[in-house]
Every structure is written in C-alpha cells, then in structure tokens.
Amino acid sequence: MDLMQILKDGLSDSPFSDSLGDRSQYIGASDVAGCPRKAVLTKLDAPEHDLGTLIKFARGHLTELMLIAGLKKHSKSLPKWKHQYEAKSKMRKHIKAHLDFLFTSKNVLAVLEVKSVDGIPADPYEGWVQQVHMQMGLVKEEYPDKAVKGAIFAIDLNQGEARLFNGYQYDGQIYEGLLQKAESIWKTLNDQANPNYDTEKGPLCAWCHYRPDCPAYKANEAIPEMPFEKELNEYRGLKEQGKTLEAEIKKLKAFLKSGIKNANPDDKKVRVGEEEIKIGIWKRSSINSQKLQTEYPDVYEDCLKTASYEVLRV
Ligand code: SF4
C-alpha cells in the first residue's frame, strides 16, 4: 500500500486541488504578481504538482474554509461577501482574477486575499501587494462608481498565528502598470515565434521549475547565484538578536539561582506568586573518549560512529 500515492491521488482529485480552470487561457492576478517568464512557461508547460505542492494547495483551501465558517457565524453583522469571485477586465477578456473574498456594501467593495504561509513576514511580500492591486483594479473596472479597497490576511496554520495587512486602496496608476505587464505576458504566450521572456528575480526563484536554464542567471556558474539578500540580512539580524537573548537568559538564570540558594540553601526552592521555582540536580553520564582512544584503541574504533548533519554557514 503506497500511502504517499494514495494521498497524492486524493489531493489531486478532491476539491482541495487548484481549481482555477485552464490557466493557459487567461492572465490572472497571481501571474502579474510574479516573474513574467515563469508565468509564461507555467502556462505553456505546466509542471506536474508534486505531493508537497498539493498539500500546500489543500492547506490554502482549508484556511479559506476556516474563515468561511467564521464569516457565516457573523453574517448578520457583516457586509455581504462572495467567495472565489471572478473579476474580469471589461476591455481585455483574457485578464481576470479569482478573488478569495469580496465584501460588498452600498458604496465600498473590499477585496480580501488569504495567504496560507510558513512564517508570517514582518511586511507583506511585494508580490502579494501587486496581486491585491490587480484584483482591486479589476473590481474597479466592474464597479467604477464604488470605492475599492483591499487587505491581505496571512495565516500560519503550523504556528497558529494570523496577521492582517490592511489599508490598500485602488490606485489607477499602479493598475495601469500591472495591466501592461499582463498584456506583455499574454503577448509572449501567444507569440512563441518571437518570445520576449522578461525575468524578475526574487526569493521564489529557489522553487522555480525553470531556474536551471533561466537567462537571469549565469549559465554553468560553479556556485549558483540566488536573490536571497533580504532573507540573509534578516537571518543575520535574528542570529545577533538570538545571541543577545541568550546572554539575557543566562544573566537572569544566574540571578534566580543565586536568589534561591540565598533564600533557601537547603531545599533550594522558592515561591514566586503562584509558581514554584527550584534548582534541580540532573545526572548525565558520558564517556571520556580521549582516555578510551588512548587506552583501548580497538574498543574506541569499534564504537566510533560518524553521523553527518546539515549546517548553514555564511
Ligand atoms: S528562476 Fe526566477 S527569474 Fe528565472 S524564470 Fe524562475 S522566477 Fe523567473
């Protein structure tokens, strides 16, 4: 019984999978939010989704269902809302978007894009913001007399965290720029005799199926280049913060321990409010490997085990 295959088949056929129709027939908001070359190649030759990708699609779907359950509970006090609303450009029928949620009231329409993530970023990614601007633009085309605003709701199911990035407004200039990008992607898709593959490097290049022969990167480089500058800076900053935190923890630990020893040298425990804190003694046995190697080299060789593990070095 191949459970992996069973799971994959279940996710492929169920309503959990990507269900936005034949994406080669239109340009969607997520296409303009990312790299044009990737958008075109994905439409020309869609990669088969592996199990990991299918699970992520399902996770996104589940996140929306959770929100729908809450929205239904509050339906009396909320504006009317639609799930997976299709917004189309009036003049360009090949440009459309599937909005996760559209809230409608008399004078205002609000787009809500839901992102299911591993770790919520401090600021929304540029691509998310572009996607919402594209969606707001398409809605504004349909309802020119109404105010259109947008928000992004990032939800991390693993960590149990959620954050709302709010306050986006329809912007005609941004929308015009995104429409031009959409038209350029559409032209490349339909003019394969003379394609113009614009590229946009970004962190998602690491997961791009078309990375190996991407012209944005030097071919056959001994060490491949990746656009991780922002992430690397964040990583370094957090490592530094981690060192400071560790030093603070060590200092407080020493303070608490000396206080306990001073107040209750025999039992070595004290009460702090409702909590009890104490100093415990744990025993740990270890082998003196230097002695073993010197005095019993055969036993040492016999017991020696080498394991490898990953480290990240900058
Ligand atoms: S590797 Fe990056 S730049 Fe190249 S096609 Fe993929 S997403 Fe675009």
py3Dmol code that shows the C-alpha trace and the ligand (Angstrom):
import py3Dmol

protein = """\
ATOM      1  CA  MET A   1       0.000   0.000   0.000  1.00  0.00           C
ATOM      2  CA  ASP A   2       1.663   3.213  -1.161  1.00  0.00           C
ATOM      3  CA  LEU A   3       0.173   5.790   1.185  1.00  0.00           C
ATOM      4  CA  MET A   4       2.087   8.637  -0.475  1.00  0.00           C
ATOM      5  CA  GLN A   5       0.461   7.857  -3.806  1.00  0.00           C
ATOM      6  CA  ILE A   6      -2.939   7.429  -2.176  1.00  0.00           C
ATOM      7  CA  LEU A   7      -2.620  10.847  -0.538  1.00  0.00           C
ATOM      8  CA  LYS A   8      -1.423  12.392  -3.805  1.00  0.00           C
ATOM      9  CA  ASP A   9      -4.355  10.928  -5.739  1.00  0.00           C
ATOM     10  CA  GLY A  10      -6.768  12.128  -3.079  1.00  0.00           C
ATOM     11  CA  LEU A  11      -5.399  15.654  -3.172  1.00  0.00           C
ATOM     12  CA  SER A  12      -5.316  15.748  -6.986  1.00  0.00           C
ATOM     13  CA  ASP A  13      -8.947  14.729  -7.422  1.00  0.00           C
ATOM     14  CA  SER A  14     -10.562  16.407  -4.487  1.00  0.00           C
ATOM     15  CA  PRO A  15     -11.825  19.975  -4.191  1.00  0.00           C
ATOM     16  CA  PHE A  16      -8.550  20.665  -2.372  1.00  0.00           C
ATOM     17  CA  SER A  17      -6.570  20.936  -5.598  1.00  0.00           C
ATOM     18  CA  ASP A  18      -6.019  24.060  -7.662  1.00  0.00           C
ATOM     19  CA  SER A  19      -9.367  24.665  -9.325  1.00  0.00           C
ATOM     20  CA  LEU A  20      -8.959  27.875 -11.263  1.00  0.00           C
ATOM     21  CA  GLY A  21      -9.584  26.445 -14.712  1.00  0.00           C
ATOM     22  CA  ASP A  22      -7.219  26.309 -17.669  1.00  0.00           C
ATOM     23  CA  ARG A  23      -4.679  28.956 -16.690  1.00  0.00           C
ATOM     24  CA  SER A  24      -3.162  28.991 -20.198  1.00  0.00           C
ATOM     25  CA  GLN A  25      -6.321  30.740 -21.441  1.00  0.00           C
ATOM     26  CA  TYR A  26      -6.055  33.846 -19.303  1.00  0.00           C
ATOM     27  CA  ILE A  27      -3.699  36.031 -17.303  1.00  0.00           C
ATOM     28  CA  GLY A  28      -4.517  36.018 -13.612  1.00  0.00           C
ATOM     29  CA  ALA A  29      -3.636  38.358 -10.768  1.00  0.00           C
ATOM     30  CA  SER A  30      -1.014  35.927  -9.475  1.00  0.00           C
ATOM     31  CA  ASP A  31       0.682  35.980 -12.916  1.00  0.00           C
ATOM     32  CA  VAL A  32       1.283  39.713 -12.771  1.00  0.00           C
ATOM     33  CA  ALA A  33       2.422  39.425  -9.167  1.00  0.00           C
ATOM     34  CA  GLY A  34       5.468  37.362 -10.096  1.00  0.00           C
ATOM     35  CA  CYS A  35       8.089  36.720 -12.740  1.00  0.00           C
ATOM     36  CA  PRO A  36       6.744  37.027 -16.343  1.00  0.00           C
ATOM     37  CA  ARG A  37       8.999  34.255 -17.689  1.00  0.00           C
ATOM     38  CA  LYS A  38       7.789  31.840 -15.041  1.00  0.00           C
ATOM     39  CA  ALA A  39       4.152  32.818 -15.726  1.00  0.00           C
ATOM     40  CA  VAL A  40       4.502  32.106 -19.456  1.00  0.00           C
ATOM     41  CA  LEU A  41       6.433  28.845 -19.085  1.00  0.00           C
ATOM     42  CA  THR A  42       3.997  27.563 -16.460  1.00  0.00           C
ATOM     43  CA  LYS A  43       1.160  28.146 -18.912  1.00  0.00           C
ATOM     44  CA  LEU A  44       2.977  26.573 -21.859  1.00  0.00           C
ATOM     45  CA  ASP A  45       4.205  23.546 -19.984  1.00  0.00           C
ATOM     46  CA  ALA A  46       2.565  23.251 -16.583  1.00  0.00           C
ATOM     47  CA  PRO A  47       4.740  21.149 -14.260  1.00  0.00           C
ATOM     48  CA  GLU A  48       3.077  18.199 -12.601  1.00  0.00           C
ATOM     49  CA  HIS A  49       2.393  19.160  -8.997  1.00  0.00           C
ATOM     50  CA  ASP A  50       4.348  17.089  -6.512  1.00  0.00           C
ATOM     51  CA  LEU A  51       2.896  15.951  -3.196  1.00  0.00           C
ATOM     52  CA  GLY A  52       4.317  18.942  -1.305  1.00  0.00           C
ATOM     53  CA  THR A  53       2.652  21.405  -3.672  1.00  0.00           C
ATOM     54  CA  LEU A  54      -0.674  19.555  -3.499  1.00  0.00           C
ATOM     55  CA  ILE A  55      -0.558  19.640   0.300  1.00  0.00           C
ATOM     56  CA  LYS A  56       0.069  23.396   0.149  1.00  0.00           C
ATOM     57  CA  PHE A  57      -2.935  23.875  -2.182  1.00  0.00           C
ATOM     58  CA  ALA A  58      -5.052  21.897   0.299  1.00  0.00           C
ATOM     59  CA  ARG A  59      -3.727  23.962   3.200  1.00  0.00           C
ATOM     60  CA  GLY A  60      -4.762  27.159   1.393  1.00  0.00           C
ATOM     61  CA  HIS A  61      -8.193  25.722   0.753  1.00  0.00           C
ATOM     62  CA  LEU A  62      -8.623  24.675   4.397  1.00  0.00           C
ATOM     63  CA  THR A  63      -7.602  28.137   5.572  1.00  0.00           C
ATOM     64  CA  GLU A  64     -10.337  29.691   3.432  1.00  0.00           C
ATOM     65  CA  LEU A  65     -12.881  27.174   4.765  1.00  0.00           C
ATOM     66  CA  MET A  66     -11.967  28.114   8.330  1.00  0.00           C
ATOM     67  CA  LEU A  67     -12.561  31.765   7.537  1.00  0.00           C
ATOM     68  CA  ILE A  68     -15.846  30.965   5.791  1.00  0.00           C
ATOM     69  CA  ALA A  69     -17.060  29.183   8.933  1.00  0.00           C
ATOM     70  CA  GLY A  70     -16.403  32.351  10.944  1.00  0.00           C
ATOM     71  CA  LEU A  71     -17.934  34.638   8.335  1.00  0.00           C
ATOM     72  CA  LYS A  72     -21.114  32.565   8.331  1.00  0.00           C
ATOM     73  CA  LYS A  73     -21.383  32.910  12.098  1.00  0.00           C
ATOM     74  CA  HIS A  74     -21.148  36.694  11.825  1.00  0.00           C
ATOM     75  CA  SER A  75     -23.188  37.051   8.658  1.00  0.00           C
ATOM     76  CA  LYS A  76     -25.794  39.319  10.278  1.00  0.00           C
ATOM     77  CA  SER A  77     -23.284  41.959  11.285  1.00  0.00           C
ATOM     78  CA  LEU A  78     -21.026  41.796   8.223  1.00  0.00           C
ATOM     79  CA  PRO A  79     -21.373  43.218   4.717  1.00  0.00           C
ATOM     80  CA  LYS A  80     -22.395  40.675   2.083  1.00  0.00           C
ATOM     81  CA  TRP A  81     -19.458  38.609   0.871  1.00  0.00           C
ATOM     82  CA  LYS A  82     -18.633  36.287  -2.001  1.00  0.00           C
ATOM     83  CA  HIS A  83     -16.038  33.532  -2.045  1.00  0.00           C
ATOM     84  CA  GLN A  84     -13.882  32.944  -5.156  1.00  0.00           C
ATOM     85  CA  TYR A  85     -15.415  35.856  -7.003  1.00  0.00           C
ATOM     86  CA  GLU A  86     -14.277  36.078 -10.622  1.00  0.00           C
ATOM     87  CA  ALA A  87     -13.408  39.634 -11.645  1.00  0.00           C
ATOM     88  CA  LYS A  88     -12.767  40.195 -15.369  1.00  0.00           C
ATOM     89  CA  SER A  89     -11.358  43.117 -17.300  1.00  0.00           C
ATOM     90  CA  LYS A  90     -14.090  44.667 -19.456  1.00  0.00           C
ATOM     91  CA  MET A  91     -11.840  45.516 -22.389  1.00  0.00           C
ATOM     92  CA  ARG A  92      -9.433  42.620 -22.104  1.00  0.00           C
ATOM     93  CA  LYS A  93     -11.354  39.401 -21.586  1.00  0.00           C
ATOM     94  CA  HIS A  94      -8.137  37.395 -21.198  1.00  0.00           C
ATOM     95  CA  ILE A  95      -7.299  39.200 -17.942  1.00  0.00           C
ATOM     96  CA  LYS A  96      -9.160  38.058 -14.850  1.00  0.00           C
ATOM     97  CA  ALA A  97      -8.723  37.191 -11.205  1.00  0.00           C
ATOM     98  CA  HIS A  98     -10.314  34.862  -8.701  1.00  0.00           C
ATOM     99  CA  LEU A  99     -10.723  36.824  -5.502  1.00  0.00           C
ATOM    100  CA  ASP A 100     -10.623  34.794  -2.321  1.00  0.00           C
ATOM    101  CA  PHE A 101     -13.253  37.085  -0.837  1.00  0.00           C
ATOM    102  CA  LEU A 102     -15.123  40.178  -1.993  1.00  0.00           C
ATOM    103  CA  PHE A 103     -17.123  42.140   0.580  1.00  0.00           C
ATOM    104  CA  THR A 104     -19.810  44.383  -0.830  1.00  0.00           C
ATOM    105  CA  SER A 105     -21.630  47.297   0.732  1.00  0.00           C
ATOM    106  CA  LYS A 106     -23.529  50.214  -0.753  1.00  0.00           C
ATOM    107  CA  ASN A 107     -20.545  52.402  -1.570  1.00  0.00           C
ATOM    108  CA  VAL A 108     -17.482  50.281  -0.876  1.00  0.00           C
ATOM    109  CA  LEU A 109     -16.124  46.998  -2.196  1.00  0.00           C
ATOM    110  CA  ALA A 110     -13.354  45.251  -0.285  1.00  0.00           C
ATOM    111  CA  VAL A 111     -11.033  42.579  -1.644  1.00  0.00           C
ATOM    112  CA  LEU A 112      -9.534  40.091   0.801  1.00  0.00           C
ATOM    113  CA  GLU A 113      -6.640  37.888  -0.293  1.00  0.00           C
ATOM    114  CA  VAL A 114      -5.894  34.989   2.060  1.00  0.00           C
ATOM    115  CA  LYS A 115      -2.363  33.617   2.257  1.00  0.00           C
ATOM    116  CA  SER A 116      -1.552  30.354   3.984  1.00  0.00           C
ATOM    117  CA  VAL A 117       2.107  30.615   4.962  1.00  0.00           C
ATOM    118  CA  ASP A 118       5.015  29.042   6.806  1.00  0.00           C
ATOM    119  CA  GLY A 119       6.012  32.003   8.941  1.00  0.00           C
ATOM    120  CA  ILE A 120       4.321  35.365   8.644  1.00  0.00           C
ATOM    121  CA  PRO A 121       6.649  38.066   7.286  1.00  0.00           C
ATOM    122  CA  ALA A 122       7.024  41.393   9.086  1.00  0.00           C
ATOM    123  CA  ASP A 123       5.810  43.151   5.918  1.00  0.00           C
ATOM    124  CA  PRO A 124       3.732  41.683   3.112  1.00  0.00           C
ATOM    125  CA  TYR A 125       5.713  40.460   0.112  1.00  0.00           C
ATOM    126  CA  GLU A 126       5.768  42.750  -2.894  1.00  0.00           C
ATOM    127  CA  GLY A 127       4.058  40.060  -4.986  1.00  0.00           C
ATOM    128  CA  TRP A 128       1.122  39.850  -2.547  1.00  0.00           C
ATOM    129  CA  VAL A 129       0.615  43.603  -2.730  1.00  0.00           C
ATOM    130  CA  GLN A 130       0.740  43.598  -6.543  1.00  0.00           C
ATOM    131  CA  GLN A 131      -1.795  40.773  -6.625  1.00  0.00           C
ATOM    132  CA  VAL A 132      -4.233  42.736  -4.449  1.00  0.00           C
ATOM    133  CA  HIS A 133      -3.739  45.882  -6.571  1.00  0.00           C
ATOM    134  CA  MET A 134      -4.533  43.854  -9.682  1.00  0.00           C
ATOM    135  CA  GLN A 135      -7.669  42.453  -8.036  1.00  0.00           C
ATOM    136  CA  MET A 136      -8.772  45.908  -6.862  1.00  0.00           C
ATOM    137  CA  GLY A 137      -8.233  47.272 -10.386  1.00  0.00           C
ATOM    138  CA  LEU A 138     -10.401  44.585 -11.965  1.00  0.00           C
ATOM    139  CA  VAL A 139     -13.157  45.176  -9.413  1.00  0.00           C
ATOM    140  CA  LYS A 140     -12.958  48.929 -10.056  1.00  0.00           C
ATOM    141  CA  GLU A 141     -13.400  48.296 -13.795  1.00  0.00           C
ATOM    142  CA  GLU A 142     -16.619  46.465 -12.991  1.00  0.00           C
ATOM    143  CA  TYR A 143     -17.862  48.965 -10.423  1.00  0.00           C
ATOM    144  CA  PRO A 144     -16.357  52.344 -11.365  1.00  0.00           C
ATOM    145  CA  ASP A 145     -18.677  54.292  -9.057  1.00  0.00           C
ATOM    146  CA  LYS A 146     -17.696  52.471  -5.897  1.00  0.00           C
ATOM    147  CA  ALA A 147     -14.658  52.866  -3.681  1.00  0.00           C
ATOM    148  CA  VAL A 148     -12.466  49.766  -3.760  1.00  0.00           C
ATOM    149  CA  LYS A 149     -10.084  48.744  -1.021  1.00  0.00           C
ATOM    150  CA  GLY A 150      -8.076  45.644  -0.222  1.00  0.00           C
ATOM    151  CA  ALA A 151      -6.372  43.636   2.515  1.00  0.00           C
ATOM    152  CA  ILE A 152      -4.180  40.578   2.870  1.00  0.00           C
ATOM    153  CA  PHE A 153      -4.832  38.037   5.631  1.00  0.00           C
ATOM    154  CA  ALA A 154      -1.766  35.872   6.292  1.00  0.00           C
ATOM    155  CA  ILE A 155      -2.426  32.725   8.322  1.00  0.00           C
ATOM    156  CA  ASP A 156       0.188  30.283   9.579  1.00  0.00           C
ATOM    157  CA  LEU A 157      -1.610  27.049  10.480  1.00  0.00           C
ATOM    158  CA  ASN A 158       1.539  25.416  11.881  1.00  0.00           C
ATOM    159  CA  GLN A 159       2.354  28.216  14.311  1.00  0.00           C
ATOM    160  CA  GLY A 160      -1.264  29.132  14.993  1.00  0.00           C
ATOM    161  CA  GLU A 161      -0.704  32.761  14.020  1.00  0.00           C
ATOM    162  CA  ALA A 162      -2.512  35.222  11.791  1.00  0.00           C
ATOM    163  CA  ARG A 163      -1.898  38.819  10.712  1.00  0.00           C
ATOM    164  CA  LEU A 164      -3.951  41.240   8.692  1.00  0.00           C
ATOM    165  CA  PHE A 165      -2.173  43.655   6.352  1.00  0.00           C
ATOM    166  CA  ASN A 166      -4.792  46.265   5.720  1.00  0.00           C
ATOM    167  CA  GLY A 167      -5.371  49.655   4.139  1.00  0.00           C
ATOM    168  CA  TYR A 168      -4.758  49.140   0.414  1.00  0.00           C
ATOM    169  CA  GLN A 169      -6.741  51.388  -1.906  1.00  0.00           C
ATOM    170  CA  TYR A 170      -7.380  51.168  -5.630  1.00  0.00           C
ATOM    171  CA  ASP A 171      -4.653  53.085  -7.477  1.00  0.00           C
ATOM    172  CA  GLY A 172      -5.210  53.757 -11.184  1.00  0.00           C
ATOM    173  CA  GLN A 173      -1.528  54.272 -11.920  1.00  0.00           C
ATOM    174  CA  ILE A 174      -0.427  51.026 -10.285  1.00  0.00           C
ATOM    175  CA  TYR A 175      -3.274  49.185 -12.011  1.00  0.00           C
ATOM    176  CA  GLU A 176      -2.259  50.579 -15.413  1.00  0.00           C
ATOM    177  CA  GLY A 177       1.323  49.324 -14.867  1.00  0.00           C
ATOM    178  CA  LEU A 178       0.038  45.882 -13.903  1.00  0.00           C
ATOM    179  CA  LEU A 179      -2.242  45.765 -16.952  1.00  0.00           C
ATOM    180  CA  GLN A 180       0.750  46.480 -19.183  1.00  0.00           C
ATOM    181  CA  LYS A 181       2.645  43.650 -17.525  1.00  0.00           C
ATOM    182  CA  ALA A 182      -0.341  41.335 -18.043  1.00  0.00           C
ATOM    183  CA  GLU A 183      -0.503  42.294 -21.733  1.00  0.00           C
ATOM    184  CA  SER A 184       3.213  41.649 -22.146  1.00  0.00           C
ATOM    185  CA  ILE A 185       2.836  38.160 -20.594  1.00  0.00           C
ATOM    186  CA  TRP A 186      -0.174  37.470 -22.855  1.00  0.00           C
ATOM    187  CA  LYS A 187       1.781  38.600 -25.944  1.00  0.00           C
ATOM    188  CA  THR A 188       4.744  36.366 -25.103  1.00  0.00           C
ATOM    189  CA  LEU A 189       2.405  33.454 -24.502  1.00  0.00           C
ATOM    190  CA  ASN A 190       0.793  33.900 -27.906  1.00  0.00           C
ATOM    191  CA  ASP A 191       3.867  34.835 -29.898  1.00  0.00           C
ATOM    192  CA  GLN A 192       6.088  31.845 -29.446  1.00  0.00           C
ATOM    193  CA  ALA A 193       7.824  32.537 -32.781  1.00  0.00           C
ATOM    194  CA  ASN A 194       9.341  35.622 -31.233  1.00  0.00           C
ATOM    195  CA  PRO A 195       9.017  35.339 -27.463  1.00  0.00           C
ATOM    196  CA  ASN A 196      10.259  38.010 -25.117  1.00  0.00           C
ATOM    197  CA  TYR A 197      10.912  36.372 -21.791  1.00  0.00           C
ATOM    198  CA  ASP A 198      11.185  39.146 -19.220  1.00  0.00           C
ATOM    199  CA  THR A 199      12.538  37.873 -15.940  1.00  0.00           C
ATOM    200  CA  GLU A 200      12.077  39.118 -12.379  1.00  0.00           C
ATOM    201  CA  LYS A 201      14.446  37.629  -9.878  1.00  0.00           C
ATOM    202  CA  GLY A 202      13.158  37.060  -6.349  1.00  0.00           C
ATOM    203  CA  PRO A 203      13.255  34.617  -3.438  1.00  0.00           C
ATOM    204  CA  LEU A 204      10.752  32.357  -5.226  1.00  0.00           C
ATOM    205  CA  CYS A 205      13.437  31.582  -7.848  1.00  0.00           C
ATOM    206  CA  ALA A 206      14.640  28.942  -5.372  1.00  0.00           C
ATOM    207  CA  TRP A 207      11.464  26.926  -6.027  1.00  0.00           C
ATOM    208  CA  CYS A 208      11.116  27.783  -9.714  1.00  0.00           C
ATOM    209  CA  HIS A 209      10.956  24.805 -12.101  1.00  0.00           C
ATOM    210  CA  TYR A 210      12.549  26.968 -14.805  1.00  0.00           C
ATOM    211  CA  ARG A 211      15.561  28.047 -12.753  1.00  0.00           C
ATOM    212  CA  PRO A 212      18.164  25.718 -14.404  1.00  0.00           C
ATOM    213  CA  ASP A 213      18.196  27.477 -17.791  1.00  0.00           C
ATOM    214  CA  CYS A 214      16.954  30.866 -16.652  1.00  0.00           C
ATOM    215  CA  PRO A 215      18.723  33.691 -18.545  1.00  0.00           C
ATOM    216  CA  ALA A 216      18.566  35.870 -15.421  1.00  0.00           C
ATOM    217  CA  TYR A 217      21.356  33.731 -14.023  1.00  0.00           C
ATOM    218  CA  LYS A 218      24.760  32.966 -15.467  1.00  0.00           C
ATOM    219  CA  ALA A 219      24.801  29.513 -17.006  1.00  0.00           C
ATOM    220  CA  ASN A 220      27.176  26.875 -15.629  1.00  0.00           C
ATOM    221  CA  GLU A 221      28.279  29.014 -12.718  1.00  0.00           C
ATOM    222  CA  ALA A 222      30.359  26.998 -10.267  1.00  0.00           C
ATOM    223  CA  ILE A 223      28.218  28.360  -7.423  1.00  0.00           C
ATOM    224  CA  PRO A 224      24.659  29.292  -8.468  1.00  0.00           C
ATOM    225  CA  GLU A 225      23.564  32.789  -7.509  1.00  0.00           C
ATOM    226  CA  MET A 226      20.273  33.272  -5.646  1.00  0.00           C
ATOM    227  CA  PRO A 227      18.488  36.562  -4.821  1.00  0.00           C
ATOM    228  CA  PHE A 228      18.310  35.988  -1.068  1.00  0.00           C
ATOM    229  CA  GLU A 229      19.837  39.309   0.083  1.00  0.00           C
ATOM    230  CA  LYS A 230      16.804  40.363   2.168  1.00  0.00           C
ATOM    231  CA  GLU A 231      16.367  36.916   3.751  1.00  0.00           C
ATOM    232  CA  LEU A 232      20.096  36.621   4.500  1.00  0.00           C
ATOM    233  CA  ASN A 233      20.127  40.021   6.195  1.00  0.00           C
ATOM    234  CA  GLU A 234      17.089  39.046   8.236  1.00  0.00           C
ATOM    235  CA  TYR A 235      18.749  35.748   9.203  1.00  0.00           C
ATOM    236  CA  ARG A 236      21.918  37.523  10.324  1.00  0.00           C
ATOM    237  CA  GLY A 237      19.924  40.088  12.295  1.00  0.00           C
ATOM    238  CA  LEU A 238      17.898  37.403  14.052  1.00  0.00           C
ATOM    239  CA  LYS A 239      21.056  35.411  14.854  1.00  0.00           C
ATOM    240  CA  GLU A 240      22.504  38.518  16.507  1.00  0.00           C
ATOM    241  CA  GLN A 241      19.242  39.041  18.413  1.00  0.00           C
ATOM    242  CA  GLY A 242      19.413  35.366  19.420  1.00  0.00           C
ATOM    243  CA  LYS A 243      22.899  35.906  20.909  1.00  0.00           C
ATOM    244  CA  THR A 244      21.687  38.925  22.868  1.00  0.00           C
ATOM    245  CA  LEU A 245      18.666  36.963  24.074  1.00  0.00           C
ATOM    246  CA  GLU A 246      20.843  34.047  25.145  1.00  0.00           C
ATOM    247  CA  ALA A 247      23.074  36.395  27.147  1.00  0.00           C
ATOM    248  CA  GLU A 248      19.988  37.946  28.811  1.00  0.00           C
ATOM    249  CA  ILE A 249      18.574  34.492  29.623  1.00  0.00           C
ATOM    250  CA  LYS A 250      21.915  33.431  31.128  1.00  0.00           C
ATOM    251  CA  LYS A 251      22.059  36.568  33.268  1.00  0.00           C
ATOM    252  CA  LEU A 252      18.513  36.088  34.605  1.00  0.00           C
ATOM    253  CA  LYS A 253      19.130  32.398  35.228  1.00  0.00           C
ATOM    254  CA  ALA A 254      22.199  33.242  37.343  1.00  0.00           C
ATOM    255  CA  PHE A 255      20.208  35.906  39.232  1.00  0.00           C
ATOM    256  CA  LEU A 256      17.333  33.485  40.004  1.00  0.00           C
ATOM    257  CA  LYS A 257      19.671  30.688  41.053  1.00  0.00           C
ATOM    258  CA  SER A 258      21.662  32.840  43.447  1.00  0.00           C
ATOM    259  CA  GLY A 259      18.429  34.220  44.938  1.00  0.00           C
ATOM    260  CA  ILE A 260      17.068  30.704  45.547  1.00  0.00           C
ATOM    261  CA  LYS A 261      20.315  29.491  47.116  1.00  0.00           C
ATOM    262  CA  ASN A 262      20.384  32.511  49.375  1.00  0.00           C
ATOM    263  CA  ALA A 263      16.742  32.264  50.487  1.00  0.00           C
ATOM    264  CA  ASN A 264      16.515  28.506  50.889  1.00  0.00           C
ATOM    265  CA  PRO A 265      20.008  26.947  50.878  1.00  0.00           C
ATOM    266  CA  ASP A 266      18.740  23.504  51.998  1.00  0.00           C
ATOM    267  CA  ASP A 267      15.740  22.786  49.756  1.00  0.00           C
ATOM    268  CA  LYS A 268      16.754  25.239  47.075  1.00  0.00           C
ATOM    269  CA  LYS A 269      13.245  26.221  46.148  1.00  0.00           C
ATOM    270  CA  VAL A 270      11.122  29.349  46.472  1.00  0.00           C
ATOM    271  CA  ARG A 271       7.656  30.502  45.582  1.00  0.00           C
ATOM    272  CA  VAL A 272       7.086  33.323  43.101  1.00  0.00           C
ATOM    273  CA  GLY A 273       3.402  34.283  43.090  1.00  0.00           C
ATOM    274  CA  GLU A 274       1.572  31.126  42.090  1.00  0.00           C
ATOM    275  CA  GLU A 275       4.700  29.450  40.760  1.00  0.00           C
ATOM    276  CA  GLU A 276       7.386  27.423  42.451  1.00  0.00           C
ATOM    277  CA  ILE A 277      10.920  27.536  41.152  1.00  0.00           C
ATOM    278  CA  LYS A 278      13.709  25.291  42.291  1.00  0.00           C
ATOM    279  CA  ILE A 279      17.213  24.222  41.470  1.00  0.00           C
ATOM    280  CA  GLY A 280      17.321  20.577  40.494  1.00  0.00           C
ATOM    281  CA  ILE A 281      20.307  18.322  40.034  1.00  0.00           C
ATOM    282  CA  TRP A 282      20.348  16.139  36.968  1.00  0.00           C
ATOM    283  CA  LYS A 283      22.936  13.469  36.347  1.00  0.00           C
ATOM    284  CA  ARG A 284      24.422  12.792  32.984  1.00  0.00           C
ATOM    285  CA  SER A 285      26.913  10.055  32.171  1.00  0.00           C
ATOM    286  CA  SER A 286      29.433  10.435  29.428  1.00  0.00           C
ATOM    287  CA  ILE A 287      32.446   8.564  28.205  1.00  0.00           C
ATOM    288  CA  ASN A 288      35.897  10.033  28.330  1.00  0.00           C
ATOM    289  CA  SER A 289      36.630   9.448  24.672  1.00  0.00           C
ATOM    290  CA  GLN A 290      40.216  10.689  24.915  1.00  0.00           C
ATOM    291  CA  LYS A 291      41.014   8.091  27.592  1.00  0.00           C
ATOM    292  CA  LEU A 292      39.154   5.388  25.678  1.00  0.00           C
ATOM    293  CA  GLN A 293      41.056   6.171  22.483  1.00  0.00           C
ATOM    294  CA  THR A 294      44.435   6.138  24.266  1.00  0.00           C
ATOM    295  CA  GLU A 295      43.970   3.089  26.491  1.00  0.00           C
ATOM    296  CA  TYR A 296      41.523   0.957  24.469  1.00  0.00           C
ATOM    297  CA  PRO A 297      42.010   1.987  20.814  1.00  0.00           C
ATOM    298  CA  ASP A 298      40.332  -1.190  19.446  1.00  0.00           C
ATOM    299  CA  VAL A 299      37.190  -0.632  21.505  1.00  0.00           C
ATOM    300  CA  TYR A 300      37.224   3.032  20.510  1.00  0.00           C
ATOM    301  CA  GLU A 301      37.423   2.146  16.802  1.00  0.00           C
ATOM    302  CA  ASP A 302      34.702  -0.428  17.236  1.00  0.00           C
ATOM    303  CA  CYS A 303      32.346   2.015  18.923  1.00  0.00           C
ATOM    304  CA  LEU A 304      33.129   5.011  16.757  1.00  0.00           C
ATOM    305  CA  LYS A 305      30.109   6.147  14.795  1.00  0.00           C
ATOM    306  CA  THR A 306      30.126   9.014  12.324  1.00  0.00           C
ATOM    307  CA  ALA A 307      26.929  10.836  11.519  1.00  0.00           C
ATOM    308  CA  SER A 308      26.571  13.813   9.216  1.00  0.00           C
ATOM    309  CA  TYR A 309      24.166  16.690   9.675  1.00  0.00           C
ATOM    310  CA  GLU A 310      23.425  19.924   7.885  1.00  0.00           C
ATOM    311  CA  VAL A 311      24.791  23.262   8.963  1.00  0.00           C
ATOM    312  CA  LEU A 312      24.250  26.648   7.371  1.00  0.00           C
ATOM    313  CA  ARG A 313      27.435  28.663   7.082  1.00  0.00           C
ATOM    314  CA  VAL A 314      27.618  32.181   5.742  1.00  0.00           C
TER     315      VAL A 314
END
"""
ligand_1 = """\
8
SF4
S 14.350 31.456 -11.873
Fe 13.446 33.352 -11.146
S 13.861 34.834 -12.770
Fe 14.131 32.779 -13.657
S 12.155 32.207 -14.506
Fe 12.183 31.403 -12.448
S 11.247 33.002 -11.210
Fe 11.825 33.950 -13.150
"""
view = py3Dmol.view(width=600, height=400)
view.addModel(protein, "pdb")
view.setStyle({"model": 0}, {"cartoon": {"style": "trace"}})
view.addModel(ligand_1, "xyz")
view.setStyle({"model": 1}, {"stick": {}})
view.zoomTo()
view.show()
